């Protein structure tokens, strides 16, 4: 399983579990470390999934990953 795959699963779990944003983003940042590409790939996968039909969990997971990207150091 790739880092992006792990991030997708973790972001969905955190989004579905109702974790507060700060806790969820900190958890994801710890998992991803500085691998920006993995976060971009995970977000892209979730966006494609969202195109098949809107769901609140996927939308929130995308938002969490976008927050992670904002907090990562610029490439």
C-alpha positions as CSV (number, residue, x, y, z in Angstrom):
1,X,0.0,0.0,0.0
2,X,1.4,3.4,-0.9
3,X,1.5,6.5,1.3
4,X,-1.3,8.0,-0.8
5,X,-3.5,4.9,-0.2
6,X,-2.8,5.1,3.5
7,X,-3.7,8.8,3.5
8,X,-7.0,8.2,1.7
9,X,-8.0,5.6,4.2
10,X,-6.9,7.7,7.2
11,X,-8.5,10.9,6.0
12,X,-11.8,9.0,5.3
13,X,-11.7,7.4,8.8
14,X,-11.0,10.7,10.5
15,X,-13.7,12.5,8.5
16,X,-16.3,9.8,9.2
17,X,-15.4,9.6,12.9
18,X,-16.0,13.3,13.3
19,X,-12.5,14.1,14.6
20,X,-12.0,17.9,15.1
21,X,-10.0,19.5,12.3
22,X,-6.9,20.3,14.3
23,X,-6.6,16.8,15.6
24,X,-7.3,15.2,12.2
25,X,-4.8,17.5,10.4
26,X,-2.1,16.8,13.0
27,X,-2.6,13.1,12.6
28,X,-2.4,13.3,8.9
29,X,0.7,15.5,9.0
30,X,2.4,13.0,11.3
31,X,1.6,10.2,8.8
32,X,2.7,12.1,5.7
33,X,5.7,13.8,7.1
34,X,6.9,15.9,4.2
35,X,5.6,13.9,1.3
36,X,3.5,16.5,-0.5
37,X,3.1,14.4,-3.6
38,X,1.4,11.7,-1.6
39,X,-1.1,14.2,-0.2
40,X,-1.8,15.6,-3.7
41,X,-2.3,12.0,-5.0
42,X,-4.7,11.2,-2.2
43,X,-6.7,14.3,-2.7
44,X,-6.9,13.7,-6.4
45,X,-8.2,10.2,-5.8
46,X,-10.9,11.5,-3.4
47,X,-11.9,14.2,-5.9
48,X,-12.4,11.5,-8.6
49,X,-14.4,9.5,-6.1
50,X,-16.5,12.6,-5.3
51,X,-17.2,13.1,-9.1
52,X,-19.1,9.8,-8.9
53,X,-21.5,11.2,-6.3
54,X,-21.3,13.7,-3.5
55,X,-20.9,12.4,0.0
56,X,-20.2,14.3,3.2
57,X,-17.3,12.1,4.4
58,X,-15.4,12.4,1.1
59,X,-15.9,16.1,1.0
60,X,-14.6,16.5,4.6
61,X,-11.6,14.2,3.9
62,X,-10.7,16.4,0.9
63,X,-10.9,19.4,3.1
64,X,-8.6,17.8,5.7
65,X,-6.0,17.0,3.0
66,X,-6.2,20.5,1.6
67,X,-5.5,21.8,5.1
68,X,-2.5,19.4,5.3
69,X,-1.2,20.8,2.0
70,X,-1.4,24.4,3.4
71,X,0.7,23.4,6.4
72,X,3.4,21.5,4.6
73,X,6.5,23.5,3.6
74,X,6.4,24.8,0.1
75,X,8.2,22.6,-2.5
